[in-house]
C-alpha cells in the first residue's frame, strides 16, 4: 500500500499549478513546482549568482505518521544552470503543517529566473524510524575507528 500525502493549497495559490507528481513510472521523487502569489506570477523570481531564496510551492502537506518527505534538488537544474537546494535533503516531518517553501541557491555564473509553475525540486517520501538515544560509557571499536572525512581514500 502506498502512503498518501494530502496536499492543501495555501490561500492565493494558483490551482492551475499541478500537485507534486512523478514524471516517470520508476521515479523516486515527485516534482514540486513554484507557485508564486498572483502579483509575482508574471515576473517569477530571479536568483543572482550566489543568491538564495525560499520559493513558495503554494502547498501545505499532511504526511502520515511514520514517514517524512525529503526535499531534494532536480539534477537537470544543477547540471544545466548550477541551481540547487541549500539544505539537501531537507526534511518535512509528519507533524509539520506550515507552508512548503523550497530553499534554492544559484551556484552558477548567470542569473537564473524561476518561473511560475516551474518544477523546482523533488519530494521523496521515506519511512522514519525513531531510535532511542542512550548514554554509553564506551562504544565498540571497528576497523575504521575514528577515521572521518575522506579517511577511506580517494578511490
N, C-alpha and C positions, 0 to 999 in steps of 0.2 A: 504494500500500500504506500502510495506517495504522500508525504506530508503536504498539508495545504497551508500556504501563506496567504492570509487575507490582506488585501490592499484597499486602503481608504484614500480617496483623493482629498487633499487639502482644499480649503476654500480658495477659490480663484484659480485652481489648477485647470489646465486645458484638458477636457475629457476626450479630445481627439488624439492626444498622445497615448499610444498603446501602453498597457501594463507591461511589466517585465515579461520577456518571452525568450524561449530557447529558439535559436535561429536554425539549428540543425538537429536531427534525430539523436545524435550522440553527444550533444553539447552538455557540459557540466555546469556552465554558467548561463543564467538568463540575463539578457541585455536589458539594462535600465536606461532610460532616456532623460535628457534635460527637459524640464517643464518650467519655463520661466513665467513670472507674473505677466499679465496682459501688456503692461507698459514696456516690458523688456523683450517681448517675443520677436519683434522685427529686428532688433539690433543684436540680440544674443549677449554673449559675454566674451570679450577679447582678453586673453591672457598674454601679457608681455613675456618675453623670455625671463625665466626665473620667478615669475609671479605665480601665486597660488590663490585659489578661491573656492568657496563652497558653492557648488552648482546644485540648485534645487531639482528634485525629482517630482515634486508635487504630490508625493505619497507619504503615507504612514503605513506601517506594516504590523500585522499580528502574526507572530511566529509561534508555532506550537512549542509548549514546554518540552525541554529535552533536545531542542535544536537551536542553532544560531544561523545567521546569514552572514557569510563572508563577502565583503565588497572588494573586488579585485579589478586591476586595470584591464583594458582591452589592448591586446597585443598590437593590433593594427595602428592604434593611435600612438603607441610608444614607438613602434618601428618607423612609421612614416613622418611623425611630427615631433617626437620627443615628449609627448604629453602622457602623463601617467598619474598615479594617485600618491598622495603624500604618505598616508598611513595604510600600508597594504600588507597583508589583508586587513581591512577594517572589520570589526565585529559588530553586528547588531544583535544584542541579547534578546531573548524571548520576552522579557518584561519591559522592553523599551517601546514607547508609543509615540515618540516625538517625530518631527519631520525627518525624512530621509534625505540628507544632503550628501553630495559626493565631493570630497576634498581633492581637487585636481591641482596639478602643477605642470607648468610648461618648462621642461628641461631642454627644449630645442633652441635654435638660433633665431627663429622668426616668431612674430606674434601669431597666436592661434585663436580663432574665434569658435566658440561653442555655440552652435545654432539651436534654436528651439526645436525639440524633437530628436536631436542627435543622440545616438547611442554613446554613452559616456563611460560606462563601467559594466561589470558583470557581477551578478549575485549568485553565490554558491550556497545552497542550503546544506548544512552538515550537522550530524549528531554531536551532542555535547555530553561529556562525562565529567561530573564534578568529583574531584578527588578529595580525600581527607589529608590535610597537611598536618604533620605531627613533628614535634621536636625530636631530634636524634642526637645522641652523644657522639656517635661515629657513623660513618657510612662505608659501604663496601668499596673495595678498590677494583679497578678494571685495567685492561691493557692500555687504554688511552689515558687513564689517570686524570691529571689536571690540564691536559693539553686543550687549549681553547681555540680561538680564531686562527684558522689556517694550519692548525697543528697536524692535520692528516696529510699534508703535502699539496703540491700544485696540481698533480695529475692523478 
